[in-house]
Amino acid sequence: MIDKTLIKKRFSKSLSTYEDNAIIQKIMADKLIELINDREYKSVLEIGCSTGILTRKIKEKINYNKYSAIDIVGEACKYVLQIINDAEFTEEDIETAEINENYDLIISNACMQWCNDFEKTMQKLISRLNYGGVLAVSVFAKENMKEIKSFFNLPQSQHPTISGAKVYEQEPIKIYFESPISVLNHIKLTGVNAIKPYKFTKTKLKEFEEYYKTNYSENGKVYLTYAPKYIIYVKPERY
């Protein structure tokens, strides 16, 4: 089970550094908008708005009348309101949140992978779409952060197929760093280390550095692989 208390703590702590380090999340936000900006949406619900990387794209690229957002971290509200001053914000975990209205667009960037029951949560969101509405979600495919997962023996990302949805997998993207320590700092500064608590001893840190340099080096640098995945569901029109 994913520890939501730990997620909230880690992301709260990383909000001030997230924007400068969320390299892949910005790429994913652009792609997500590209996949769904061919229509107008009267009402939009964004899940996991954080510092507003996707929120800005929505404001710039999407025609909408009403914008709402949900995030497990309450401090995210101030970032969203700086972008969309009439936004409706709710501090809540999307898995337990009660959504009491329907939307034309429900959208989430690099957030839904933190759900303990991904399929159930996706079905809940689908049920809150208007007819003809769109659910657009970016998550990560199984190759994501494979370098870290191999060292810590973490499970690969797995997301059940959502009936009726289209899935787009982007080519894995390598981000290069000066050292293995820089990789760890990057992960820490984006809050994505919210899987389980871990403290390095000096011995373990040295082991990590040697392992990483041996297995994941190119042209004098080390790399971390991200594997974006996009799930787009359009609710059929009612006839």
N, C-alpha and C positions, 0 to 999 in steps of 0.2 A: 504493500500500500504506500502511496505517495503521501508524505507528511506535509499537509497543507500549512501547518503552523510554521514549519521550516521554510516553505516557499514564501510565505508572507514576510517572514523575518529577513530572508536573503534579498528579496526584491525591494523591500523597504529600504534596506541598507544600501542598495546599489542604484537607487533612482538618480542620484546626483551624478553618477559616472556612466549610467546606461547609454545615454544618447551618443557619447563620444566613442563608445566601444561596440555598439550594436551594429556592426558592419553588415552581417548577413541579414539581420532583421530589416534593414533598410532596403536591401535588394529584394527580399521577399514581399515587402509592402508594395513596392513598385509593380512586381509581377502580379500580385493579387488584384490590384486595382486594374491592371491591364486586362485581366480576364473577365471583369464584370462591369466595366464602365461604358457599356454600349447601350445603356438604358437609364431612365430616370427612376428614382426611388423616393416616394413621399416620406417614408420613415426608415431610419437606420438605427440598428443596435450594434455597437461595437463591444466585443468581449475581450478583456485584457488590454485596455488602452494604454496603460503604463505612462510613459512620458509623451505620448502623442505622435509617435513616428507615423503610424497608419492614419491617425486622426487628421494630420495635416494633408495627407494625400486625399482623404475623403473630402475635405473642404475644398481642395484645389480641383479635383477631377470629377466628383460625383454631384449630380443635381439632386438635392433632397430638400424636404421641408422641415423635418424634425430629426434631431440626433440625440441618441441616448447611449450611455456607456456603463459598463460594469467592470470593476476590477477588484481583486481581493485586497489590494493595498489602497487604503483611503487617501493617502497623500497624492495619488495619481489625479485626483479631482482638480487640484490647482493647475496642473499641466494642461488638462483638457479644457478648462475654462479660459485659459489664456489663448487657446486656439479657436474654440467655439463658445462664445460667452453665454449663449442661452442653452447650453447642453444640459441634459438631465443625467446626473451621475449617481450610481449606486455602489456602495462598498459591500461586495459580497462574493462568495465563491460560486461560480457559475453552476457547479454540480448540485448545489443545494438551493440556489436562488429560485424564487417563484417569479416567473415571467407572466404578467397578467394582461398583456396586450400583444397584438400581432404586428409584424413588421414586413416591409417590402424587401429589406436587406438586413441580414444578420451576418456580421463579418468579424473575423478574428485572425490576428497575425502572430504566429509563433507562440501560442498560448495553450491551445487545447491539448497539447501533449502532456500537460500536467493533470489531466483528468484520470481518476482511478477507473472510471467506467466511461470510456470514450464513446462507445456506440450508444449507450443509454442517453448520454448528454447530447449527442448529435440528434438523436430522435426527438428529444425534448425541444431542441431548437427548431427542427423541421416542423413540429406541431405548432410553433408560434409564427410561422410564415403565413402571410397572405397568399391567396392563390396567385400563381405567377411570380411569387417572391423568390429570392435567391439566398442561399446559405453558402458563404464563401470562407473557407478556412485554410490557412497554411500551417503545416506541421512539419515533421522531419521524417525522412525515410530511414530504413534500417542502417544505411552506411554512415549516418550522422555521428560525428565525433567518435569515429571508430577507434582512433588512437587512444583516447581517454578510456573508452569502454574496455579495450583489450587489456590495459594495465590494471584497471580496477575490477575487471571481470564483471562488468555491468551488462544487463540484458540489452539486446538490440531493440530499437523502436519498432513497435508493431501496432498498426491501427486497422481494425476490422473494416471490411468493405461496406460502404453505405449504399444500399440498394437505390439505384436510379441516379447516383452521383457520377460525375466525371472526375477522373483523377489525372493530374499532370505531375510527373516527376521531373524535376530539373536536374541537369548534369551536376554531379557533386562539385562543390566549390572549395578550393584550398585557400586558406588564409595563412600567410607566412609570418613568422615571428623570429626574433633574434635568438631566442633560447627557450627551453622548456619552461623555465620560470615565467617568461613572458606569456606563454600559453595559459598557465595557471592564473596569472593576474588578469588576463583577458576574460577568462571564465568567471572569475570572482567579480569583476567589475560590471558584468552584465547580469549577474544573479543566477546564471544558469547552472550553478553548482548546487542547486537546491534539491538534490536527489537524496542525499543522506549526509549527516555530519561526518567530517573526516579531518583529522589532524595529522600532519606530517611530523615524523621524527626526523632528525638529521640524517639518519641512515636511510630511511624510506625516501626522503627527498633526493638524496644522492642516487639511489637506485632508480627513481623515476627519471632523473636527468639522463642517466646513462642509457636507460631503456629507450627513451624518446629519441635521443641523438642517434642511437644505433639503428632504429627502425623507421624514423620519420624525418629524415634530413634530405634536403635538396639544395644544391648550390650554396652551401654554407649557412643555410637557415633551416628551421624546423617548420612544420605545417600542421594545421588542424583542418579536418575535412568537415564541411557542412553539406547536408543532402536535403534541400528543400522539396516539399511535396505540397500540392494544392488540391483541395477537394471542393468541387463546385456542384451544388445541388439546386435545381430549379423546380419549385413546386408546380405541378401541372395546373393549368387553368381549369376552373370549374365551368362545365358546359350544361 
